[in-house]
Amino acid sequence: MNPRILILTAGFGEGHNAAARALAAACDARHGAGTARVADVFALTAPRLNEVVRRGYLRLINSSPRLWSAVYAWLDRSSAVGPMLRSMRAERRVLAELIAREEPTAICCTYPVYAFLLEALAREGRLTVPFYNIVTDSISINSLWWRAGAAGWFVPNEDSAVVMRQAGVESRRLHVRGFPVPEFFARHAGEFRPPDLAGGSTPRVLFIINSGTRGAAETARRLLTATDWAVTCTVGRDEKLRYELEKFALGRNCPTAILGWTNEIPRLLMTHHVVISKAGGATTQEAIAALCPMIVNQIVPGQEEGNYELLRRYGIGCLAETPEAVIAELQRAFRDGGRVWREWRTALGALSRPDAAREIAAAIMAEGTHETEPEPVPMPLRTVVISA
């Protein structure tokens, strides 16, 4: 029997969707097109409400980070969250219908709420296949990822596995395979790389501007004013900012590119010396896969704190939360022929796993034919503290 993998995601943070897409592509590459189906049950259940909630979430994390930090902590600690999530009847019904229609041999969740819905379906006898959580955060992992149980958890790094073992998750159910990134990184690992700084090449700086990034326009202007490096800015769908930066960059002597929405981020990461961005799950993990050191200019409290902590522990890049600090850190990185930059890039080797999507797909397909009951994990007795 050919495997059929149902991958459940949600639009609350790009990391969930990015991981789902990469994993689906790896499943299809292994067993043919259509092996994997990606679905957002929340969008299927109530598209308009989901969009309102999604936009509200994005506004909250960008404009009121302290409030979001409090919400994140409550979700992590409150015993009321589990019963509340299991009681989502409309979403549970749509999910049950989706499972009945798709007949998957295994289910993968890149968003933690699904485990509660699947656990409820299993108790009702409407789920007989194993489900796995694909953890998209590092170190500062919310307990929602493990409280409802699963047949197994795939985590991006050993540091995250340690956190989950300490919380009570069985080691035999934890698989350290990396974060699912596009296959482009593995396929072109020996082909794309930035120019050698030792040979006097101009450093290449990539600035990924996300919606809500604080000080984005001023940081971009300072980058474009300097002549020490080539600059590529991606502004997404912010056409107003794109027009402003294009005007500001006119006449700049160093190579410059101002891009709108682009699907070329993997290639850009592999061909630039450093990326400046907020510490989102997908961006951080793709930068690691590309061996591109990262200057973090913003951290959303909660899930993104662990992403930066991972970089800090391994000496990969730095934190620079003001435009002035960004410029200062770039100057430090490229001084003395790029000595600090070379240290950063060398350190990335310990974490980079560009084949993660293929490894996870292979493991799930190998295990997916065995029925495994989800085992809930007790609430953690303590909160994991991230050192400064």
SVG drawing of the C-alpha trace seen along z (x, -y; Angstrom):
<svg xmlns="http://www.w3.org/2000/svg" viewBox="-19 -59 61 61">
<polyline fill="none" stroke="black" stroke-width="0.4" points="0.0,0.0 1.4,-3.4 1.6,-5.8 -0.7,-8.8 0.3,-11.6 -2.0,-14.3 -0.1,-17.4 -2.0,-19.8 -0.9,-23.5 -2.3,-26.9 -1.6,-30.5 -0.5,-31.7 3.2,-32.3 4.9,-31.4 7.0,-28.7 4.1,-26.3 3.2,-26.7 6.8,-26.6 7.5,-23.4 4.3,-21.9 5.1,-22.8 8.6,-21.5 7.5,-18.2 4.8,-17.7 7.3,-18.3 9.6,-15.7 6.8,-13.1 5.8,-13.6 9.4,-13.4 9.7,-10.1 6.5,-8.4 5.0,-10.5 2.8,-13.5 -0.3,-13.4 1.3,-11.4 0.9,-14.3 -2.1,-16.6 -1.6,-19.9 -4.7,-21.3 -5.5,-24.2 -8.6,-23.0 -9.2,-26.4 -9.4,-28.0 -11.6,-25.2 -14.0,-25.4 -14.6,-29.2 -12.5,-31.1 -13.6,-34.6 -13.3,-34.2 -9.9,-32.5 -8.7,-35.4 -9.9,-37.9 -8.2,-35.9 -5.0,-35.5 -4.8,-39.2 -5.5,-39.9 -2.7,-37.6 -0.2,-39.3 -1.2,-42.7 -0.9,-41.5 2.6,-40.1 3.9,-43.1 2.2,-46.0 1.8,-44.6 4.6,-42.1 4.3,-42.3 0.6,-41.4 1.4,-38.5 4.1,-37.4 1.5,-37.1 -0.9,-35.2 1.9,-32.8 2.8,-32.2 -0.8,-31.5 -1.1,-29.0 2.0,-27.3 0.9,-26.9 -2.9,-26.9 -4.7,-23.6 -7.8,-25.0 -6.3,-25.2 -6.5,-21.5 -10.2,-21.0 -11.0,-24.2 -9.1,-23.1 -10.7,-19.6 -14.2,-21.2 -13.8,-22.9 -16.7,-20.9 -16.8,-22.5 -13.1,-22.1 -13.2,-18.5 -16.0,-17.7 -14.2,-19.1 -11.0,-17.3 -12.9,-14.0 -14.4,-14.5 -11.0,-15.3 -9.5,-12.2 -12.3,-10.0 -12.0,-11.5 -8.2,-11.4 -7.7,-8.0 -4.1,-8.9 -1.7,-6.3 -0.2,-8.9 -0.9,-12.5 1.7,-15.2 1.0,-18.4 3.1,-21.5 0.8,-23.4 0.4,-22.2 -3.4,-22.7 -4.2,-19.8 -2.9,-17.2 -5.7,-18.1 -8.3,-17.6 -6.8,-14.4 -6.6,-13.1 -10.3,-13.7 -11.1,-11.9 -9.0,-9.0 -11.0,-8.7 -14.2,-8.7 -12.8,-5.9 -12.7,-8.1 -8.9,-8.0 -6.9,-4.8 -3.7,-6.1 -0.7,-7.6 0.0,-11.3 3.2,-13.1 4.1,-16.6 6.7,-18.5 7.9,-21.0 8.7,-24.3 10.1,-26.2 13.5,-25.8 14.2,-25.8 11.4,-28.1 8.8,-25.4 5.2,-25.9 3.9,-22.9 1.0,-22.7 3.4,-20.8 3.5,-17.8 0.6,-18.0 -1.9,-16.1 0.6,-13.4 1.5,-11.9 3.1,-8.9 6.3,-10.9 7.8,-14.3 10.3,-15.6 12.4,-18.4 14.8,-20.7 17.9,-20.3 19.2,-18.5 18.8,-21.6 15.0,-21.4 15.0,-17.7 16.6,-18.3 13.8,-20.7 11.1,-18.2 12.8,-15.3 13.0,-17.5 9.2,-18.1 8.5,-14.3 8.5,-13.4 9.9,-9.9 13.3,-9.8 12.2,-7.0 9.4,-9.2 11.8,-12.2 13.5,-12.4 16.1,-15.0 16.0,-15.4 16.1,-19.2 13.5,-21.7 11.8,-20.8 13.2,-23.3 12.8,-23.4 14.8,-20.7 16.6,-23.6 19.1,-23.9 20.2,-20.3 20.1,-20.1 22.3,-23.2 24.5,-22.9 27.7,-22.7 26.6,-25.1 25.6,-28.4 27.8,-30.2 28.8,-33.9 32.0,-35.3 35.2,-34.7 35.8,-37.7 39.5,-36.8 39.9,-37.6 38.6,-41.1 35.0,-40.5 32.3,-43.0 30.2,-41.6 26.6,-40.8 23.9,-41.7 20.3,-40.4 17.6,-42.3 14.3,-40.5 11.6,-42.9 8.5,-41.3 5.3,-43.0 5.5,-44.8 9.3,-44.8 10.3,-47.8 12.6,-50.4 12.6,-48.6 12.6,-51.7 15.3,-53.4 17.5,-50.3 17.2,-49.9 18.1,-53.5 21.2,-53.2 22.2,-50.0 21.8,-51.7 23.7,-54.8 26.8,-52.8 29.1,-51.8 30.8,-48.9 28.5,-46.2 26.1,-45.1 22.5,-45.1 19.4,-43.1 16.2,-44.1 13.0,-42.1 9.9,-44.0 7.1,-41.4 4.0,-43.0 4.7,-46.5 4.8,-48.3 5.0,-51.7 8.2,-50.8 9.6,-49.2 9.0,-52.4 10.6,-54.5 13.7,-52.3 14.1,-52.2 14.2,-56.0 16.6,-56.2 19.0,-53.7 19.2,-55.6 22.9,-56.4 24.3,-54.0 27.6,-52.7 27.5,-49.2 25.2,-46.5 21.7,-46.9 18.4,-45.1 15.0,-46.0 12.6,-43.1 8.9,-42.7 7.4,-39.3 9.8,-36.6 10.2,-32.8 14.0,-33.2 14.7,-33.4 16.6,-30.1 19.0,-31.2 19.4,-34.6 20.3,-33.1 22.9,-30.8 24.5,-33.6 24.7,-36.4 27.2,-36.6 24.6,-37.6 20.9,-38.0 19.1,-40.6 15.7,-39.6 13.4,-39.0 13.9,-35.6 10.9,-33.8 11.0,-30.0 11.2,-29.5 13.7,-32.3 16.0,-31.2 16.0,-27.6 16.4,-28.4 19.4,-30.7 20.9,-27.8 20.4,-25.4 22.0,-27.9 25.0,-28.5 24.1,-32.2 24.8,-33.9 21.9,-36.0 21.7,-39.4 18.4,-39.3 16.8,-42.7 13.5,-41.7 12.3,-38.9 8.6,-38.1 8.3,-37.1 7.7,-33.4 8.4,-31.2 11.0,-33.4 13.1,-33.8 14.3,-30.2 15.2,-30.8 17.6,-33.5 18.8,-31.6 19.8,-28.8 21.9,-31.2 23.5,-32.7 24.5,-29.3 26.3,-28.3 27.9,-31.7 26.0,-32.3 25.3,-35.9 24.1,-38.4 21.2,-40.5 20.9,-44.1 17.6,-45.7 18.2,-49.2 19.3,-50.5 22.5,-51.8 23.3,-48.4 22.7,-46.6 25.3,-48.8 27.8,-48.4 27.4,-44.6 27.9,-44.4 31.0,-46.5 32.3,-44.2 31.5,-41.0 33.3,-42.2 36.3,-43.8 39.8,-42.2 38.8,-40.4 35.6,-39.1 37.2,-37.3 34.0,-37.4 31.8,-36.4 34.0,-33.3 33.6,-32.3 29.8,-32.6 29.7,-30.6 31.9,-27.8 29.7,-27.5 26.7,-27.0 28.0,-23.6 27.0,-22.0 23.3,-22.9 22.7,-22.9 20.5,-20.0 19.3,-20.8 18.1,-17.2 15.7,-17.5 12.4,-17.3 13.5,-14.1 14.7,-12.5 11.4,-13.3 9.4,-12.1 11.3,-8.8 10.9,-8.2 7.2,-8.9 6.5,-6.7 8.5,-3.9 6.6,-4.2 3.2,-5.3 1.9,-1.8 2.1,-1.0 -0.8,-2.1 0.4,-3.9 -1.8,-5.3 -1.0,-8.9 0.3,-9.2 -0.4,-12.5 2.4,-14.1 1.7,-15.6 1.9,-19.4 5.6,-20.5 6.4,-21.0 8.5,-24.0 9.0,-26.6 12.1,-26.4 14.2,-29.5 16.3,-30.9 19.5,-32.5 20.3,-36.0"/>
</svg>
